[in-house]
């Protein structure tokens, strides 16, 4: 697994905590920004990471902003991205099992680090269930095919 990591200024501290978690577990990742003390638009950094997953260069992305919502909106503009804002372990687990989420978005202004790390752990360790969920993912891919034509 290769993870693209990014944040805006509101998600920066959360991203730093997640970085330490990934390092401790030996998970391959790259931080696409932002840096400390920067006041930036989430769009610029969410786009960098989402593009890497969309292209297949990275397997998954974890994006942090104030609520996780803005990053999810940006990431979902890319073909093949299934970005899910998760706020607890249950939503993280189901986002993987049922939706094969490949982009987790988190809110630095609403999640304490310990809760965010539990969400990351569950999201990284949970497999897609396939079965009936595969047909739904295939339908999503068909929607993308119709609407993401360049």
N, C-alpha and C positions, 0 to 999 in steps of 0.2 A: 504494500500500500504506500502510495506517495501522496502527501497531503499539501495542498496549497492553502496558506494561511494569510489572512489580511484583516485590517481593521481601519476604522476612521479614528479620530481623536477620542470619541465617546466610548469606543470599544478597546482602546489601546491597552489599558491596565489588564483587562480580561484576557486579551491576546497574549500578554506577557506571561500570565499564569498558565495559560494553555501551552505556550511554548515550553515552559519548564516541564510540564506534564509529558509532552511529546518527547522531549530529550530524555527524561528519566526512563521512558519505556522503549527507547530506541526506534521510534517511529520516524521514518523519513519524511521531512517536510521542508518547505521553503517559505519564508516570510516575505510577502510582496508589499509590505508596508501597512500603515504609515509608521513613521518614527516618533520618538518622544518629543513632546512639546509642539507638534505640528497641529494646526487647525485646518482640516481638510474635508473634502466632500467624499462621503462613503462611495459614491458612484465610481470615482477614479480608482479606488483600490479593490472594490468588489469586482469590477470589470476585469482587472488584471488576473485575479485568481480564477474567476469563473471561466475565462477564456482558456486557461490552461487545462481545466477539467473538460470543457467542451471539446477541445482539440484531442483529448486522450493522453496528453503529456503527463497529467496528474490524475490519480484515481478519484480523489475526493477533495473538498474544500471545507474549511471552517472559517466563517466570516463573522466579525464582531462589529457592531455599531451600537447606538444608544438602545434600541429595542430589538434589533435583529430583523425588523420588518423592511427597512430600506435596502439592506444588503440582499434580502430574499428577492425583492422586486428586481433589483439589478441583475442578480445571478440568473433568475428565471427568464431573462431576455435572451439567454444563450441556448442554442440547440443542445439537447441532451442533458441539460441541467434540471435536476429536481431538488430545488432548494427549499428547505423546510425550517421555519423558525420554531425552535423547541424551547419549552419553558419548564419541563420536568422530565424525569426518566421515562414516564409512560409515553409522552409524545415523541421522545427520541427513539424509543424502542419500536413503536408503530411506524414511524417515518421510515425506518429501515426495513422492517418486516413486510409492510404492506405497500410502501411507495418506492422502495429501493432508492431512498434519498442519497444523493451523492454530494450534497452541499448542506452543511449545518450552519444556521445563522443564530447568533446569540446576542442578547442585549446586555451591554455593560452597565446600563443605568437601572436595570431591573433584576439582574441575577447576581447574587453574591458568588465569589469565586468557587467556594466548595460545592455549591449546587451546579454551577456551570461545568465543573470538572466531572461531576457524576454524570451529567448529560453527555459530555464528550466521551467518557468511558463507555457508557451504554451504546451510544451511536456508533462508535468505532468497533465494538465487539459484536454487534447484532447483525445477523445475516438476513438477507432477503429471503422470504419464504417461498417464492416462486408460486406454483399452483395457480389458483384462481387470480392471484395478483398479477401474474405475468400477462394475462390478457388485458388487464387494465393499463399496465405499462405500455404494452403494444399499441393500445388506443391513444395514449398520450403521445407516443412517437408518431402516430399517424397525424394527429393534430399538428404537431411540430412540422412534419413534412409539408402539410398544406399551408402552413402560416410562416415558416421561416425560410421560404425560398428566397435566394439572393439573386 
